[in-house]
């Protein structure tokens, strides 16, 4: 529970820190100090969380990262308060002396890191840390206490500089900050009783979890301060206190009036339909009282008359401009800042003495007949486009608008850099995670599907019940394949393969007989192996490479390893199994694909293997039954499985009356995931679900952020619709904009996917060929992911934004028709629910894995060495004696199989064959080599 709460505090704190740093506000300089203080707090909590969850198992050297800057917390809070209380204060070079104690902490971290590098231990487990950490904690406690008191004094000085009349109701400008700092200080003081309780009650310094409630409360208090700083309206501090100024002289007022008129005209503040005295004063940096005095004294007008005069002049200018001939009078009025037609008509007539329509008609009458005005020019352009035989007017217009939409999308992306960065990076991270999971799931489902006849190749699998015990019969005897083919007409062909019984064999070449390599993946197979399966041969003929005894086909890597750039065909290899045998290389095959359940480095002929001394004990009985060979059967038709199952049952009937065998067939394509005794497919179904949830999370986050900024694009949409744009064209514009964002996010996500791919595959202990990563399957999946992202990410924003009504949006009354409020609430709830669910599942799985790795199983695996020697090891007693004499070896033991690796069954013979009792056992050597 504490881990989950700490994780939430980290994510929320980082979110507010980013907003404080990048949000453009009048108090941005102060907010950046608070953002740094919040980052210090978040890094502190992240370090505690990393220690608690044991992240060192994944990143052994993470503790060497500088994550603790507690001595900077107090100064950062103080400078935030200083910049809030004294906005004109400039940060000077000598103020850096406040952060000089931080050098002690950085020096201690450097010493701890140096000792960690030498000993290999984490920095928090080094002796230096144990000695210096209590002193640094005491310094941090004192530092934060001193600077909190200094912040309190700074707030008192802020109030002392104000002059009050008629009560003290203006003493609330910084009350929120003062209260939060008092709460933070009270929590900070709790450090004393907690530390005393640890020393005097538990007789040792309290551990990290002992402080977790205090850490969480401090983080909550810091996040609350950041939230108030982000959400507090701009200019609230200035508006909370009255401004008393010395009355200006007439000349000064006249200069202010000229400045006011110029600024309002240049900045076009009058185009805001909701403009009032307070909002204009805030934009100009004046008090409402001073602004009103200037307007009343200099211009002899009310605020409404002052602003409406600018609006009427703007309307007159646009009526006279031919570029606005295609816009109605109402559209021009709304664009100029009027919020209704009746208000526009009344004020226009009051200022000009004529109605808007009368003014426009008289303007047209005054226009001379020879004037090549807007009407003639517009007609000429349209006429020429349509009359030119080389141009398609519709196609030309579409291409031109498409380029315009791309330009607008790019300009919006560049202008809103922070918004674009957050939106694109959030979607890119979600897409990269989805790509990684998608590649893994596709690779797991693609096993063995590259074989030409994969849909007709089956492998028999039996469930044997004997004396109340059930065990699997996954392999069959050597003669099972030929008997099944001769007895059952539905079987066209068969192939038998077996892996050599020890995991490692010794291989050497004739040119260097003394240099031997331990190799695995030695596979013995029938002569038709490369005809039966679709493994590619680089040298040799598929029907001939394994036809002769003691012939071997090697992979590309093995050919490079043993023969370099020479042609290995015709050369010999010495492979030691029960004895050393000389094999002739008859072919070179491509490296075994990573999505193949049949793996090989060497494929040797079965005809030579059956003649070796060690093979006779593994060929099995001369009948269909259990053995050591994987038998693959090729059927005439895929639908012949029922006949094959019935035939297998008849071939094994009455062979052993005490054993009941139930056969099933495993398709080759399902051998990796859908084996009867395997749970791979159950685990693999979770991964696409996680990928889908992460994709939904990224898309919902993108759509929510896009629609949240709808009010900033409302006037743009209103002007476009008044200009004649249809809802379809507006929706297309936002679809193109979303497509541009999605493509950039997709490319960035693909780069992140390639960057983190080795780490992800290493965690899964998986190797995937590059040829698979660029196969048509993966490219098709990536293209489908891009199309789905474009389709979904652009759907909701385009539908919502294109539905805005131009009259309402240009009036600035978006609140009445913002639309989709319930859908956005559902999106937010869904996004939060998925995030919490994934975090909880991640923490639960991590805790389970931590338990598996650290639970005491009774065996010290770190000090155990297993040496495979094989059944033919003749000098084991001497080897055992020599090993015991080595320093550092405490015990030596032997077992038939590797530790925790195999099941076995031993039969106790009776007086007759039918009285034999089979006992299932699991080998567990004790004690092993230590």
VENZI-V247656 format. One record per residue. N is the residue number from 1. RES is the residue in one letter. PSI is psi in whole degrees, -180 to 180 (999 if undefined). Layout:
{{N:RES:PSI} {N:RES:PSI}}
This chain:
{{1:X:-44} {2:X:-39} {3:X:-43} {4:X:-43} {5:X:-41} {6:X:-39} {7:X:-43} {8:X:-40} {9:X:-38} {10:X:-49} {11:X:-44} {12:X:-42} {13:X:-44} {14:X:-38} {15:X:-48} {16:X:-34} {17:X:-41} {18:X:-43} {19:X:-43} {20:X:-36} {21:X:-40} {22:X:-19} {23:X:131} {24:X:107} {25:X:165} {26:X:-26} {27:X:31} {28:X:-38} {29:X:-42} {30:X:-40} {31:X:-29} {32:X:-32} {33:X:-42} {34:X:-37} {35:X:-42} {36:X:-40} {37:X:-39} {38:X:-37} {39:X:-40} {40:X:-44} {41:X:-42} {42:X:-43} {43:X:-36} {44:X:-47} {45:X:-39} {46:X:-37} {47:X:-44} {48:X:-42} {49:X:-41} {50:X:-39} {51:X:-40} {52:X:-40} {53:X:-2} {54:X:47} {55:X:-12} {56:X:-19} {57:X:-26} {58:X:-42} {59:X:90} {60:X:-31} {61:X:23} {62:X:-30} {63:X:-14} {64:X:-9} {65:X:140} {66:X:102} {67:X:0} {68:X:114} {69:X:47} {70:X:-28} {71:X:-8} {72:X:-10} {73:X:-48} {74:X:-52} {75:X:-38} {76:X:-43} {77:X:-41} {78:X:-46} {79:X:-28} {80:X:-48} {81:X:-39} {82:X:-43} {83:X:-28} {84:X:-45} {85:X:-32} {86:X:83} {87:X:-23} {88:X:-5} {89:X:133} {90:X:130} {91:X:124} {92:X:167} {93:X:-37} {94:X:-17} {95:X:-17} {96:X:-17} {97:X:-24} {98:X:-26} {99:X:7} {100:X:-35} {101:X:-22} {102:X:-25} {103:X:-33} {104:X:-44} {105:X:-42} {106:X:-38} {107:X:-42} {108:X:-40} {109:X:-36} {110:X:-43} {111:X:-43} {112:X:-41} {113:X:-40} {114:X:-43} {115:X:-33} {116:X:-38} {117:X:-38} {118:X:-43} {119:X:-20} {120:X:-3} {121:X:162} {122:X:155} {123:X:-33} {124:X:0} {125:X:7} {126:X:153} {127:X:-34} {128:X:-41} {129:X:-43} {130:X:-30} {131:X:-40} {132:X:-26} {133:X:-44} {134:X:-40} {135:X:-41} {136:X:-37} {137:X:-41} {138:X:-43} {139:X:-41} {140:X:-42} {141:X:-46} {142:X:-43} {143:X:-50} {144:X:-39} {145:X:-45} {146:X:-45} {147:X:-27} {148:X:-40} {149:X:-41} {150:X:-36} {151:X:-39} {152:X:-43} {153:X:-35} {154:X:-38} {155:X:-38} {156:X:-40} {157:X:-34} {158:X:-45} {159:X:-34} {160:X:-22} {161:X:-12} {162:X:149} {163:X:130} {164:X:143} {165:X:135} {166:X:40} {167:X:-176} {168:X:32} {169:X:-10} {170:X:7} {171:X:29} {172:X:12} {173:X:-39} {174:X:22} {175:X:-38} {176:X:-43} {177:X:-40} {178:X:-42} {179:X:-41} {180:X:-41} {181:X:-37} {182:X:-42} {183:X:-41} {184:X:-41} {185:X:-40} {186:X:-42} {187:X:-38} {188:X:-36} {189:X:-24} {190:X:-16} {191:X:-34} {192:X:-54} {193:X:-34} {194:X:-45} {195:X:-41} {196:X:-40} {197:X:-38} {198:X:-39} {199:X:-42} {200:X:-26} {201:X:-45} {202:X:-8} {203:X:26} {204:X:160} {205:X:137} {206:X:148} {207:X:176} {208:X:-51} {209:X:-23} {210:X:-30} {211:X:-4} {212:X:-44} {213:X:-38} {214:X:-43} {215:X:-44} {216:X:-42} {217:X:-41} {218:X:-41} {219:X:-42} {220:X:-41} {221:X:-41} {222:X:-40} {223:X:-37} {224:X:-42} {225:X:-43} {226:X:-40} {227:X:-43} {228:X:-40} {229:X:-35} {230:X:-41} {231:X:-14} {232:X:132} {233:X:149} {234:X:142} {235:X:7} {236:X:-35} {237:X:-41} {238:X:-34} {239:X:-17} {240:X:-16} {241:X:142} {242:X:148} {243:X:119} {244:X:118} {245:X:160} {246:X:131} {247:X:134} {248:X:155} {249:X:163} {250:X:-40} {251:X:-40} {252:X:-40} {253:X:-39} {254:X:-42} {255:X:-40} {256:X:-36} {257:X:-44} {258:X:-42} {259:X:-41} {260:X:-44} {261:X:-41} {262:X:-44} {263:X:-43} {264:X:-37} {265:X:-43} {266:X:-43} {267:X:-13} {268:X:44} {269:X:-24} {270:X:-16} {271:X:-7} {272:X:113} {273:X:-21} {274:X:17} {275:X:133} {276:X:179} {277:X:-42} {278:X:-45} {279:X:-39} {280:X:-39} {281:X:-39} {282:X:-40} {283:X:-34} {284:X:-9} {285:X:25} {286:X:169} {287:X:155} {288:X:-38} {289:X:-44} {290:X:-41} {291:X:-44} {292:X:-40} {293:X:-41} {294:X:-46} {295:X:-44} {296:X:-38} {297:X:-47} {298:X:-48} {299:X:-9} {300:X:40} {301:X:162} {302:X:170} {303:X:-42} {304:X:-45} {305:X:-37} {306:X:-46} {307:X:-41} {308:X:-28} {309:X:-40} {310:X:-40} {311:X:-43} {312:X:-43} {313:X:-37} {314:X:-39} {315:X:-44} {316:X:-41} {317:X:-40} {318:X:-32} {319:X:-38} {320:X:-15} {321:X:124} {322:X:-20} {323:X:-17} {324:X:14} {325:X:-25} {326:X:1} {327:X:140} {328:X:164} {329:X:-39} {330:X:-40} {331:X:-41} {332:X:-41} {333:X:-44} {334:X:-36} {335:X:-27} {336:X:-6} {337:X:-9} {338:X:147} {339:X:2} {340:X:158} {341:X:-39} {342:X:-43} {343:X:-41} {344:X:-48} {345:X:-44} {346:X:-48} {347:X:-38} {348:X:-43} {349:X:-34} {350:X:-35} {351:X:-43} {352:X:-17} {353:X:3} {354:X:156} {355:X:160} {356:X:-41} {357:X:-41} {358:X:-42} {359:X:-40} {360:X:-40} {361:X:-43} {362:X:-34} {363:X:-36} {364:X:-37} {365:X:-36} {366:X:-11} {367:X:123} {368:X:153} {369:X:-28} {370:X:5} {371:X:121} {372:X:72} {373:X:-156} {374:X:-37} {375:X:-48} {376:X:-42} {377:X:-41} {378:X:-41} {379:X:-38} {380:X:-42} {381:X:-47} {382:X:-42} {383:X:-45} {384:X:-40} {385:X:-42} {386:X:-26} {387:X:-13} {388:X:117} {389:X:-22} {390:X:-11} {391:X:143} {392:X:110} {393:X:-43} {394:X:-42} {395:X:-40} {396:X:-43} {397:X:-41} {398:X:-45} {399:X:-41} {400:X:-42} {401:X:-37} {402:X:-42} {403:X:-39} {404:X:-42} {405:X:-41} {406:X:-41} {407:X:-44} {408:X:-43} {409:X:-44} {410:X:-40} {411:X:-41} {412:X:-38} {413:X:-44} {414:X:-38} {415:X:-41} {416:X:70} {417:X:-47} {418:X:-46} {419:X:-44} {420:X:-41} {421:X:-47} {422:X:-45} {423:X:-45} {424:X:-43} {425:X:-39} {426:X:-45} {427:X:-36} {428:X:-42} {429:X:-44} {430:X:-41} {431:X:-38} {432:X:-43} {433:X:-42} {434:X:-40} {435:X:-45} {436:X:-48} {437:X:-38} {438:X:-42} {439:X:-43} {440:X:-47} {441:X:-42} {442:X:-39} {443:X:-41} {444:X:-37} {445:X:-11} {446:X:3} {447:X:128} {448:X:9} {449:X:-7} {450:X:-10} {451:X:143} {452:X:-44} {453:X:35} {454:X:-30} {455:X:-13} {456:X:3} {457:X:128} {458:X:156} {459:X:125} {460:X:142} {461:X:127} {462:X:146} {463:X:115} {464:X:126} {465:X:120} {466:X:121} {467:X:41} {468:X:2} {469:X:137} {470:X:129} {471:X:162} {472:X:145} {473:X:88} {474:X:-20} {475:X:156} {476:X:172} {477:X:167} {478:X:-35} {479:X:-3} {480:X:-42} {481:X:-55} {482:X:-40} {483:X:-43} {484:X:-42} {485:X:-40} {486:X:-33} {487:X:-27} {488:X:113} {489:X:-19} {490:X:-15} {491:X:121} {492:X:-43} {493:X:169} {494:X:160} {495:X:137} {496:X:133} {497:X:152} {498:X:142} {499:X:143} {500:X:150} {501:X:-25} {502:X:149} {503:X:-18} {504:X:135} {505:X:161} {506:X:131} {507:X:137} {508:X:164} {509:X:161} {510:X:-30} {511:X:-27} {512:X:72} {513:X:-26} {514:X:-16} {515:X:109} {516:X:143} {517:X:140} {518:X:119} {519:X:153} {520:X:-175} {521:X:47} {522:X:117} {523:X:132} {524:X:135} {525:X:162} {526:X:169} {527:X:-30} {528:X:19} {529:X:-47} {530:X:-13} {531:X:-35} {532:X:-46} {533:X:170} {534:X:30} {535:X:135} {536:X:134} {537:X:131} {538:X:-27} {539:X:140} {540:X:162} {541:X:134} {542:X:-37} {543:X:-11} {544:X:-20} {545:X:-28} {546:X:19} {547:X:-33} {548:X:151} {549:X:149} {550:X:39} {551:X:151} {552:X:141} {553:X:131} {554:X:157} {555:X:170} {556:X:-44} {557:X:-42} {558:X:-36} {559:X:-41} {560:X:-37} {561:X:-43} {562:X:-24} {563:X:0} {564:X:-131} {565:X:1} {566:X:159} {567:X:116} {568:X:-14} {569:X:129} {570:X:-17} {571:X:173} {572:X:153} {573:X:143} {574:X:116} {575:X:123} {576:X:114} {577:X:-103} {578:X:-28} {579:X:174} {580:X:125} {581:X:146} {582:X:123} {583:X:140} {584:X:131} {585:X:118} {586:X:-5} {587:X:163} {588:X:126} {589:X:156} {590:X:153} {591:X:143} {592:X:128} {593:X:150} {594:X:-20} {595:X:40} {596:X:131} {597:X:-15} {598:X:114} {599:X:146} {600:X:149} {601:X:-31} {602:X:132} {603:X:108} {604:X:160} {605:X:138} {606:X:-32} {607:X:-31} {608:X:-35} {609:X:-41} {610:X:-15} {611:X:-6} {612:X:160} {613:X:-39} {614:X:-12} {615:X:-24} {616:X:-27} {617:X:-6} {618:X:3} {619:X:-22} {620:X:-178} {621:X:163} {622:X:54} {623:X:169} {624:X:122} {625:X:-164} {626:X:148} {627:X:-152} {628:X:14} {629:X:137} {630:X:120} {631:X:121} {632:X:132} {633:X:133} {634:X:118} {635:X:158} {636:X:-44} {637:X:150} {638:X:-27} {639:X:1} {640:X:14} {641:X:-37} {642:X:-43} {643:X:-38} {644:X:-42} {645:X:-43} {646:X:-41} {647:X:-40} {648:X:-38} {649:X:-39} {650:X:-32} {651:X:-27} {652:X:0} {653:X:142} {654:X:14} {655:X:-40} {656:X:103} {657:X:-22} {658:X:-13} {659:X:126} {660:X:122} {661:X:126} {662:X:115} {663:X:146} {664:X:162} {665:X:132} {666:X:116} {667:X:148} {668:X:-39} {669:X:-18} {670:X:3} {671:X:-31} {672:X:-37} {673:X:-30} {674:X:38} {675:X:147} {676:X:-29} {677:X:21} {678:X:154} {679:X:18} {680:X:-43} {681:X:-32} {682:X:-40} {683:X:-35} {684:X:-26} {685:X:-19} {686:X:-35} {687:X:-47} {688:X:-33} {689:X:-42} {690:X:-42} {691:X:-41} {692:X:-43} {693:X:-41} {694:X:-39} {695:X:-44} {696:X:-42} {697:X:-45} {698:X:-42} {699:X:-41} {700:X:-41} {701:X:-42} {702:X:-47} {703:X:-37} {704:X:-44} {705:X:-34} {706:X:-45} {707:X:-24} {708:X:-25} {709:X:20} {710:X:-37} {711:X:-27} {712:X:-21} {713:X:3} {714:X:-46} {715:X:-36} {716:X:-44} {717:X:-41} {718:X:-44} {719:X:-40} {720:X:-42} {721:X:-38} {722:X:-32} {723:X:-6} {724:X:3} {725:X:138} {726:X:167} {727:X:-33} {728:X:-44} {729:X:-37} {730:X:-42} {731:X:-40} {732:X:-38} {733:X:-46} {734:X:-26} {735:X:-42} {736:X:-40} {737:X:-44} {738:X:-36} {739:X:-40} {740:X:-46} {741:X:-43} {742:X:-40} {743:X:-44} {744:X:-44} {745:X:-40} {746:X:-45} {747:X:-43} {748:X:-40} {749:X:-37} {750:X:-38} {751:X:-43} {752:X:-39} {753:X:-45} {754:X:-34} {755:X:-43} {756:X:-1} {757:X:-47} {758:X:-39} {759:X:-44} {760:X:-46} {761:X:-31} {762:X:-39} {763:X:-40} {764:X:-3} {765:X:53} {766:X:143} {767:X:125} {768:X:131} {769:X:147} {770:X:-31} {771:X:-33} {772:X:-37} {773:X:-26} {774:X:22} {775:X:160} {776:X:-32} {777:X:-50} {778:X:-41} {779:X:-38} {780:X:-41} {781:X:-40} {782:X:-41} {783:X:-42} {784:X:-39} {785:X:-41} {786:X:-45} {787:X:-41} {788:X:-41} {789:X:-45} {790:X:-44} {791:X:-47} {792:X:-43} {793:X:-30} {794:X:-12} {795:X:-58} {796:X:-47} {797:X:-41} {798:X:-39} {799:X:-41} {800:X:-49} {801:X:-35} {802:X:-13} {803:X:-3} {804:X:139} {805:X:129} {806:X:-39} {807:X:-43} {808:X:-40} {809:X:-39} {810:X:-22} {811:X:-13} {812:X:23} {813:X:58} {814:X:-26} {815:X:-28} {816:X:-18} {817:X:28} {818:X:-26} {819:X:153} {820:X:19} {821:X:-44} {822:X:-40} {823:X:-40} {824:X:-37} {825:X:-40} {826:X:-43} {827:X:-46} {828:X:-45} {829:X:-43} {830:X:-44} {831:X:-46} {832:X:-41} {833:X:-44} {834:X:-42} {835:X:-48} {836:X:-42} {837:X:-44} {838:X:-39} {839:X:-45} {840:X:-47} {841:X:-41} {842:X:-43} {843:X:-41} {844:X:-46} {845:X:-41} {846:X:-41} {847:X:-38} {848:X:-45} {849:X:-39} {850:X:-40} {851:X:-43} {852:X:-40} {853:X:-31} {854:X:-2} {855:X:139} {856:X:112} {857:X:2} {858:X:-3} {859:X:126} {860:X:90} {861:X:-27} {862:X:-26} {863:X:17} {864:X:132} {865:X:127} {866:X:129} {867:X:110} {868:X:126} {869:X:-24} {870:X:162} {871:X:-20} {872:X:15} {873:X:110} {874:X:-28} {875:X:38} {876:X:-43} {877:X:-45} {878:X:-39} {879:X:-43} {880:X:-42} {881:X:-43} {882:X:-37} {883:X:-42} {884:X:-26} {885:X:-10} {886:X:145} {887:X:139} {888:X:-5} {889:X:119} {890:X:-37} {891:X:152} {892:X:134} {893:X:163} {894:X:143} {895:X:160} {896:X:-40} {897:X:171} {898:X:161} {899:X:133} {900:X:34} {901:X:-32} {902:X:151} {903:X:156} {904:X:168} {905:X:131} {906:X:134} {907:X:136} {908:X:111} {909:X:145} {910:X:-164} {911:X:-34} {912:X:172} {913:X:-32} {914:X:-17} {915:X:5} {916:X:133} {917:X:128} {918:X:128} {919:X:113} {920:X:134} {921:X:164} {922:X:129} {923:X:135} {924:X:94} {925:X:143} {926:X:131} {927:X:153} {928:X:-177} {929:X:130} {930:X:999}}
